[in-house]
Amino acid sequence: MSTVSPVQTSSDSYNEVPYPGAAFRNTHPCHLGMIAHLLNLHPTTPQRCRVLELGCSMGANLIPMAVGLPNSEFVGVDFAEKQIEVAQKSVDALGLQNVRVETKSILDIDDSFGTFDYIICHGVYSWVAPDVQEKILQIGAENLSENGIMCVSYNTYPGWHFRGVVREMMRYHTENIASPAQKVIQARGLMKFLEDHSRSKLEAYTTLLKEEAEMLAKSDNSYLYHEHLEEVNEPLYFHQFVKRVDQAGLRYLADAAFQTMIAQQFDDEAAEILRNAPLLRREQYMDFLRNRMFRSSLICHQSQSPNYNVDATNLLGLHVGLRNQLRTVSEQGETVVWENASGRMTTEFPLTSIFRRLSNSFPRLTRVDDLLSDTTDNRVRQTALDALLIGFVRGMFTLTLDPPDFALELNEKPKSSTYARFQASSGAAKVTNLMHIDCVLQPQQRFIIEHLDGSRTLDEVAELLHEECSNGRFKVSREGEDLAPDLEELKDICKTEAKRLAHFALFEE
Ligand SMILES: C[S@@+](CC[C@H](N)C(=O)[O-])C[C@H]1O[C@@H](n2cnc3c(N)ncnc32)[C@H](O)[C@@H]1O
């Protein structure tokens, strides 16, 4: 029998309006472990670890992790049995032996679950009653291994004071409606009415409504329902959350969006003031400055001693890659100015060759130790490590701990990622790649991922596609326009698309 708390978002609401979820890269053990490693802790390698996800819904986050890390063990719990049924079907269809999903309340987690190196609780904490919130942190205290990292996300203030205005109006407008589907229709209607007709002397109010209306127009009904129409949604200030973490006998470690902790993201005057503030106050004031709405906090045991003066040598042991491909802005011998969506950086000899290597292997991640293996001069090594750390802080590079590998060069019979293939064959437009990022695919890309299962060549997939097109069962299109390619053209399309998909980390090594 599962326990039900007195004030509760019951499992009924999730059985009626399921929450499909998604892959959240910031909750992946390779990401959590990377942050712990940077801060001088000793996280368990994601390649051999135990992971627990609380409120795992249909497994969209947990299951691709389990596929990518076959030697690790994954446990997911959720009290909505319909969601767990879907998760179980995926586990069975994929034949996974390393993941267990259970219909269970968070309140019922006990010692029998054992300890975990990583505990994930994403999109749950703010939406449950106080006793469940307390239990979530208690699970951290009791079920997290000594070096373990827990990731808990929640809605936060001051940002939610603004978003909460919309929620309160929607709740008032729909309070007498029983059907969730009708509630959503009415809530969307109210938003449109407010956006079209609001009149206020306060310009900020009109802007707020417009921005929220735009955001909600792009959101699906399950998000709108569970975020704005559910009974419980308790945002809290960062400092309040940290106090609860402390009371549970745990320690706040870092933000999952690690770069948000860096004061240099503000102007010089603010950065100077923030830098002089203790860590927790600095983070709180940065939320005030950003009007932050959502946080994903990493937590560890109080016995852990993180070092926040990150030493660039801590990058050794991690993998590094570019967040987006680099472009050369100017090149004079070995002095090169590089640019990507995150900013500019100038390199000179010998850093330039390291950047070139990263650029050539994009989007693959390289072990930092291997990247520097030819560099024997200690001063040069240190300069390179410093540059990589600065690039990471600026968002140019991504760092990760022991990630799953993927293929950039396709062999004769390429094998698409097992999980993405499973999603594509279920007709999903969005698939999760081997870097745990969701990608939206065109129909012909889906077809290629579905059929490149390691048993066919690209030409054989093109022949299959040709057959489907000839029978009128499939249409190849580009930018919304239907094409009628012959077999040779389809072979070219398959080659080009497969190459592009390999760059989305969608093929196994
Ligand atoms: C908003 S959804 C988030 C799902 C997923 N973690 C994500 O972020 O996409 C909240 C999930 O927590 C589950 N949940 C809420 N209260 C729970 C409880 N007491 N025990 C177990 N699961 C719970 C719900 O069924 C739902 O799947």
Ligand as a Chemical Component Dictionary entry (heavy atoms), coordinates in Angstrom:
data_LIG
# 
_chem_comp.id                   LIG 
_chem_comp.type                 NON-POLYMER 
_chem_comp.pdbx_formal_charge   0 
_chem_comp.three_letter_code    LIG 
# 
loop_
_chem_comp_atom.comp_id 
_chem_comp_atom.atom_id 
_chem_comp_atom.alt_atom_id 
_chem_comp_atom.type_symbol 
_chem_comp_atom.charge 
_chem_comp_atom.model_Cartn_x 
_chem_comp_atom.model_Cartn_y 
_chem_comp_atom.model_Cartn_z 
_chem_comp_atom.pdbx_ordinal 
LIG C1  C1  C 0  5.988  17.631 -12.866 1  
LIG S1  S1  S 1  6.282  15.932 -12.974 2  
LIG C2  C2  C 0  8.004  15.839 -13.346 3  
LIG C3  C3  C 0  8.369  14.562 -14.036 4  
LIG C4  C4  C 0  9.850  14.448 -14.428 5  
LIG N1  N1  N 0  10.693 14.282 -13.266 6  
LIG C5  C5  C 0  10.264 15.649 -15.244 7  
LIG O1  O1  O 0  10.891 16.564 -14.699 8  
LIG O2  O2  O -1 9.942  15.690 -16.444 9  
LIG C6  C6  C 0  6.221  15.395 -11.295 10 
LIG C7  C7  C 0  6.283  13.878 -11.166 11 
LIG O3  O3  O 0  6.393  13.527 -9.785  12 
LIG C8  C8  C 0  5.488  12.477 -9.502  13 
LIG N2  N2  N 0  5.141  12.576 -8.067  14 
LIG C9  C9  C 0  4.547  13.600 -7.421  15 
LIG N3  N3  N 0  4.399  13.324 -6.116  16 
LIG C10 C10 C 0  4.918  12.086 -5.929  17 
LIG C11 C11 C 0  5.061  11.236 -4.799  18 
LIG N4  N4  N 0  4.621  11.596 -3.598  19 
LIG N5  N5  N 0  5.635  10.023 -4.978  20 
LIG C12 C12 C 0  6.078  9.630  -6.205  21 
LIG N6  N6  N 0  5.958  10.386 -7.309  22 
LIG C13 C13 C 0  5.392  11.605 -7.172  23 
LIG C14 C14 C 0  4.313  12.707 -10.432 24 
LIG O4  O4  O 0  3.549  11.545 -10.665 25 
LIG C15 C15 C 0  5.031  13.208 -11.689 26 
LIG O5  O5  O 0  5.386  12.172 -12.544 27 
# 
loop_
_chem_comp_bond.comp_id 
_chem_comp_bond.atom_id_1 
_chem_comp_bond.atom_id_2 
_chem_comp_bond.value_order 
_chem_comp_bond.pdbx_ordinal 
LIG C1  S1  SING 1  
LIG S1  C2  SING 2  
LIG S1  C6  SING 3  
LIG C2  C3  SING 4  
LIG C3  C4  SING 5  
LIG C4  N1  SING 6  
LIG C4  C5  SING 7  
LIG C5  O1  DOUB 8  
LIG C5  O2  SING 9  
LIG C6  C7  SING 10 
LIG C7  O3  SING 11 
LIG C7  C15 SING 12 
LIG O3  C8  SING 13 
LIG C8  N2  SING 14 
LIG C8  C14 SING 15 
LIG N2  C9  SING 16 
LIG N2  C13 SING 17 
LIG C9  N3  DOUB 18 
LIG N3  C10 SING 19 
LIG C10 C11 SING 20 
LIG C10 C13 DOUB 21 
LIG C11 N4  SING 22 
LIG C11 N5  DOUB 23 
LIG N5  C12 SING 24 
LIG C12 N6  DOUB 25 
LIG N6  C13 SING 26 
LIG C14 O4  SING 27 
LIG C14 C15 SING 28 
LIG C15 O5  SING 29 
# 
